[in-house]
Amino acid sequence: MKAFFEGIQYLFVNILFAPLDFIRALELKSWFGANLINWIFMAICAAAMVYWIKQLRIFDQAGTEEQDTTAHSFFKK
């Protein structure tokens, strides 16, 4: 049973977390390089937000958006 848990430890510490160890070591040399993944995620989120707002404006200008204040039937009395 001890070998099973040591195998799990080896998997996570030496294999799955190895990229995180590389990023931690890279931070001492280049902060921007270590945070490159974060910059990529922020760029993807910004692009998605721009696309979403653009689609909202298209539906708003076409007048097809539902502007009912009660979004669900259980809010109506």
C-alpha positions in Angstrom: 0.0 0.0 0.0 2.9 2.3 0.7 4.2 1.9 -2.8 0.8 2.9 -4.2 0.9 6.3 -2.4 4.6 6.8 -3.3 3.6 6.2 -7.0 0.9 8.9 -6.7 3.5 11.2 -5.1 6.0 10.5 -7.9 3.3 11.2 -10.6 2.3 14.5 -9.2 5.6 15.9 -7.9 8.0 14.7 -10.6 5.7 14.7 -13.7 2.5 16.8 -13.4 4.0 19.7 -11.5 7.3 19.8 -13.4 6.1 22.7 -15.7 5.2 24.7 -12.6 8.7 24.2 -11.2 10.1 25.5 -14.5 7.8 28.6 -14.3 8.9 29.2 -10.7 12.6 29.0 -11.7 11.9 31.3 -14.7 10.4 34.0 -12.4 13.8 34.8 -11.0 15.1 35.6 -14.5 12.0 37.1 -16.2 8.8 38.1 -14.5 7.0 38.7 -17.9 8.2 35.3 -19.1 6.9 33.5 -16.0 3.5 35.2 -16.4 3.2 34.6 -20.1 0.4 32.1 -19.5 -1.6 34.8 -17.6 -1.0 37.3 -20.4 -2.4 34.8 -22.9 -5.5 34.1 -20.8 -6.1 37.8 -20.4 -5.8 38.4 -24.1 -8.3 35.5 -24.8 -10.7 36.9 -22.2 -10.4 40.4 -23.7 -11.1 39.1 -27.2 -14.1 37.2 -25.9 -15.5 40.2 -24.1 -15.1 42.4 -27.3 -16.9 39.8 -29.3 -19.7 39.4 -26.7 -20.2 43.2 -26.6 -20.2 43.4 -30.3 -22.9 40.7 -30.5 -25.0 42.5 -27.9 -24.9 45.7 -29.9 -26.0 43.9 -33.1 -29.0 42.4 -31.3 -29.8 45.7 -29.6 -29.7 47.7 -32.9 -31.8 45.1 -34.6 -34.4 45.3 -31.8 -34.6 41.6 -31.4 -33.4 41.5 -27.8 -36.0 40.7 -25.1 -36.2 43.6 -22.7 -38.7 42.1 -20.3 -37.9 42.9 -16.7 -39.1 39.5 -15.5 -36.6 37.1 -16.9 -38.4 34.0 -15.6 -42.0 33.0 -15.4 -41.8 32.4 -11.6 -41.1 36.2 -11.1 -44.5 37.1 -12.5 -47.4 37.4 -10.1 
